[in-house]
Amino acid sequence: MNFQSGIVYIFSQLRLTREFYSMTWLETFSNDLPVLSALALLLIILLTIIVILNNRLRQVRAALKQANHPFEMAVDHRGREVYSILANTEGIGLLTTDLGGAETKILSFNSGAERVFGYNADEVIGQNVSIFHHPDEVERFSEVQDSMRMGHYGFSGETTLYRKSGEPFRALLTTHPRRDKTGEVVGTLGVTVDISQRREAEAELAASRDKFEAISDQAGEGITIADTDGNYTYVNRSFCEMIGYSRDELLQMTVFEVKAKDQDNSSFERSKTTREGRPFQVMLQRKDGSEFVAEILGKIITVNDVECVMGIVRDITDRIRTEAQVLESEEKFRTLVTHSEEIVFIIDADGTFQLSEGQGLAHLSLKPGEVVGKSVYDLFNDNPKMLAKMQRAFAGETVTSEDVVAGIHFSSWYTPRRDADNQVIGLMGLSVNTTELKQAEAALQESQALLLEAQAAAKLGRYLYNIETEVWENSSELDKIFGIDDAYTRNYAGWVNIVHPDSRDAMLEYLQNDILTHHRTFDREYSIVDQTSGQQKWVHGFGRLRFNDEGKPTALFGIIQDITDKVRLEEQIRQGQRMDSIGRLAGGVAHDFNNMLNVILGHAEIALEQLEPDQVIYEDLQEIRLTAERSADLTRQLLAFARKQTISPQVLDLNDTLAGMFNMIRRLIGEEIDLHWEPGSDLWPVMFDPTQLDQILVNLCINSRDAISGVGQITIETTNTTLDKEFSAHHLGFTPGQYVLLTISDNGCGMEVGVLDKIYEPFFTTKELGAGTGLGLATVYGIIKQNHGSIDVYSEPGQGTVFKIYLPRQVGVSPIRRPERQIQSAARGTETVLLVEDEASILKLTTRILERKGYTVLPAHSPGDAIGLAREYAADIALLCTDVVLPDMSGLDLAVAVQEICPRVKCLYMSGYTANMMTKNGVLSEDTNFIAKPFTMEGLAAKVRNTLDKPGP
């Protein structure tokens, strides 16, 4: 065997020896055809596959024909014996029905029907026959039944039916009127044959034929098939180009019409007698009259049990068939192998290399022919798996292998070499370096894994919705988003059930109108119901349509992202923005409102001092004073919500501070409600204004009391806790760190989601008119935020409410014990006070109050007047009492200017709203003397006296 024919032999053995043992003739003639390429042989293999598939299809058709035969007998003779044969024929579904029109009921159902439809007879007898049909087909088959009622023949043909599982399948369906003994039509007889296998076989055969023709048309050689009379039944494109005729023309011609006139028919006749294949040369004539020498391999093949003659045709006109040209051709081919990137090798039966060529050897640091004469058992003794695969080739098997040699990946093919007696005399092989491919595959797998991780992190799920079948496929991440498992029915109705009722109508209209009708891109946010938890979620769907050749949409594919956290954070941000807007409004109103309240409260107190309690007007003035004080409380609550309240925080032990408040809380909530206290151990210190802590506890406990009907319990707990980044990422306004957690819970009526969204808004209340102002929780919210804490609430109707307040831990400081409340009496004085207030009514009132307490007052309407009075009375001024917000100059700047004139003067600031002029986030420094408006006479006198009595300037 020469080198060229040996290589051809490798490829002829590569696939056909094991898989198509009946075609062993190919091995024989391959050795005698030095010009046959691997591509031509591959086409022969594909042709053989088509023959096998065609035989399979023929067998299926024969089975269907046999199955239809007894059915035809049943239709023609209607005999009980034939009916019995039909009822027991495997693969034929037989059922009978009444004549119920749209309500047609199933009366009988044979075992063949059970196998075809997947139902047991007990499940369907008495059921409407429409369970097997698509809803759109029910009316059509009702009309057929009406026709049969009149004695006409029923339906016969192919249709789509549905199994119990919901799977559609193609079936041959025939219905026939069923008569009683009098000949009256009393029902129908239906025979169903599942032809889906036949359709699959036909599709498979057609696909194989198309594949064969596509590959055949790419072949460099001409390929022809003719019947034994010489009529062409198939020609490939190469032969058409070679001969000059079109395919349609050749299929109307014979092999004798394309040969030169001086050529006889002996070659074709010899081809009709052999299955081994024999090459021969013949002169052919093109359509334009020119002639060329063709080398043809002709042999008998069987197609659909019919013998045909196949020919592989090559134009060899330019080849000179001499020994020199053959040697030259062999040398060219050897050069091709030598310079190829693959490794080609031949090994004898003893395992000794006879040939090793190819540039791929360089990857193993070998030269072509370097291993010739060496044994594979010596070279690869450390690779038993590869040797085992070679042994299988030595035993006669063609083996495909993935090997690793010296750290390099190879894809190898080992095929046995045989002698004239078909005995294995060694093996031939081809190895391709696939290291880069393996690396690319590994990189692809890693990329896919990263993609899946990224989709999981981004909560992205993939889907493909088949519009015709209404069935969708999806990724596992989408299962998590929807809360479904493998048992969930993935069809249109299943998706509709997942969509939240609030979004359902809008989504169905959007899908039908915008997507399916107007073919727009799917881009929509909507809410769903998690099928596991029952919770509402929000998703964002993206998708595009796929279309068939007629422009009709066939599928919708895309991604769905869980945006629940995003939607909730956006809602929290909007809520925070609403709070800030209301806070700014509250802060702006507070200054002027407090000034007016100060005038009302002050004049009422002055008037009360001048009256006896038994006078009639005394009670009216007292009511005016009390109303002004309540109004002042409302203003302070608004400022607390707006985080504009002036506070004096201290380092506190929360347990110690709360314990001192319980007697007051118990009196507020009443005896029917149990107050349960669970203090945490080793509690961290916090920085907080004690008076504000009173406000928080009172407001929350009163709300809990009002939520409990009759007997109940309020629980107050403290503990240390740490918030991580994950928790903070899902809770707007929370920062990772260490906190002291104050929890106040009750077993009251609880709140709905709509109420929870508004509880911190000022003046929002669920209580009856007059039972509450709606500022309690707004005040709590503002106080906590002003002290750099966070608040969270959980509540459900009938399940009570839990408020969790997180206060930042103070590190490196020790808490102070809360001092006992003291009532401070207002002392009088004789010092000179420089009083600065731009509001005339408050300046007049404050002057009267201080003068009644014995002080000498120098009133000033503006900072300029105050500085002038300071220069005039410098030595006598002991105290500067000034509003913080003044025209032209702030109270702080005025104090600096006055202290330059009177270095020993002390300062007391007044304001109904500091606007952070003298505080940082509303927090006063320890050495600042401040009194908030509105103030009482006694409160102002006490603060003036306290400021004057402090040591230092």
Salt bridges, closest charged atoms under 4 A:
GLU103 OE1 - LYS105 NZ 3.85
GLU123 OE2 - LYS164 NZ 2.65
ASP136 OD2 - HIS134 ND1 3.56
GLU137 OE1 - ARG140 NH1 2.83
ASP146 OD1 - ARG149 NH1 2.80
GLU158 OE1 - ARG170 NH2 3.40
GLU158 OE2 - ARG198 NH2 3.35
GLU158 OE2 - ARG199 NH2 1.69
GLU167 OE1 - ARG163 NE 3.39
ASP194 OD2 - ARG163 NH2 2.99
GLU202 OE2 - ARG61 NH2 3.34
GLU202 OE2 - ARG198 NE 3.90
GLU202 OE1 - ARG199 NH1 2.84
GLU204 OE1 - ARG56 NH1 2.97
ASP217 OD1 - ARG247 NH2 2.79
GLU221 OE2 - ARG314 NE 3.89
GLU241 OE2 - ARG237 NE 3.98
GLU249 OE2 - LYS287 NZ 2.94
GLU269 OE1 - LYS272 NZ 3.31
GLU295 OE2 - ARG321 NH1 3.10
ASP305 OD2 - ARG58 NH2 3.34
GLU307 OE2 - ARG275 NH2 2.43
ASP315 OD2 - ARG286 NH2 3.30
GLU328 OE2 - LYS332 NZ 3.45
GLU397 OE2 - ARG392 NH2 2.66
GLU402 OE1 - LYS438 NZ 3.62
GLU441 OE1 - LYS438 NZ 3.96
GLU477 OE1 - LYS480 NZ 3.85
ASP479 OD1 - ARG490 NH2 2.56
ASP502 OD2 - HIS500 ND1 3.57
ASP514 OD2 - ARG520 NH1 3.33
ASP523 OD1 - HIS540 NE2 2.54
GLU525 OE2 - HIS540 ND1 3.64
GLU525 OE2 - LYS566 NZ 3.75
ASP530 OD2 - LYS537 NZ 2.85
ASP565 OD2 - LYS459 NZ 3.30
ASP565 OD2 - HIS730 NE2 2.97
GLU570 OE2 - LYS566 NZ 3.04
GLU571 OE1 - ARG574 NH2 2.91
GLU571 OE2 - ARG578 NH2 3.76
ASP580 OD1 - ARG643 NH2 3.22
ASP592 OD1 - HIS591 ND1 3.24
GLU609 OE1 - ARG852 NH2 2.79
GLU623 OE2 - ARG630 NH2 3.73
GLU629 OE2 - ARG625 NH1 2.76
ASP633 OD1 - ARG636 NH2 2.08
ASP656 OD1 - ARG817 NH2 2.96
GLU678 OE2 - HIS676 NE2 2.80
ASP694 OD2 - ARG818 NH2 2.70
ASP694 OD2 - ARG821 NH2 2.46
ASP706 OD1 - ARG705 NE 3.11
ASP706 OD2 - LYS767 NZ 2.66
GLU761 OE2 - ARG578 NE 3.50
GLU831 OE2 - ARG945 NH2 2.95
GLU837 OE1 - LYS933 NZ 2.70
ASP883 OD2 - HIS591 NE2 3.98
ASP883 OD2 - LYS933 NZ 3.34
GLU938 OE2 - LYS853 NZ 3.22
ASP949 OD1 - ARG945 NH2 2.98
